Amino acid sequence: MDSVLARPAASASDQSSASRRRAFVAAATSAFFAQGYAGTAMSEIARAVGGSKTTLWAYFPSKEELFAAVVDDIVERYGKSLSVEVSLDDPVETVLRRFAEALISTIYSAPVMALHRLVISEAERFPYLAELFYERGPRRGKQRLADYLEAVMARGDLQAGQPMLAVRQFSALCQAGGYEQALLKLDLPDSERSLSQDVEIAIEAFLRIWRPNAAPTRD
């Protein structure tokens, strides 16, 4: 019994390797955010951690792979929309609220916003960075919601249509309250109350469009 339940402890070497990898990712995050992707050298990151470029290359053979690790680290820690509970037994409004709250919490977090600014600033010169960021972050969350919407459309809870289009619309509605201003460092939401309002407004507007037999709204 004990042999089945017991898990071998990580060796000191494994722990040291994981710790060194985290240190490289943390140093790279700080450097990318401060100096941009193009302005950051691998040798600088190695010096910041106290190792050699050879050691850094053993973990990350290229700067692109190191940037991917930075994206994965931030998504893992702040990508709440990737772990939202989805149940077809719950009302659609409930699931949408979970996604909206998770999305807004994620996109307004300082590391995610800094990463978004970095990707936008470097996208012209390094378009693969934008693709990498989108595929590892936003697309994963959107696909998860699209799969759910496809299921509720199929059973008639929402109008039949293109699930991913509906996701893009819902995402845009969630960001309508002030995300653009925050991204440009012009303004930030005043309080959690304003973010809560953004959630409810997004859900109401979305369901006006996609609820079965929804009539066109007129002024």
Secondary structure, 3 states (H helix, E strand, C coil): CHHHHCCCCCCHHHHHHHHHHHHHHHHHHHHHHHHCCCCCCHHHHHHHHCCCHHHHHHHCCCHHHHHHHHHHHHHHHHCHHHHCCCCCCCCHHHHHHHHHHHHHHHHCCHHHHHHHHHHHHHCCCCHHHHHHHHHHCHHHHHHHHHHHHHHHHHCCCCCCCCHHHHHHHHHHHHHCCCHHHHHCCCCCCCCHHHHHHHHHHHHHHHHHHHCCCCCCCCC
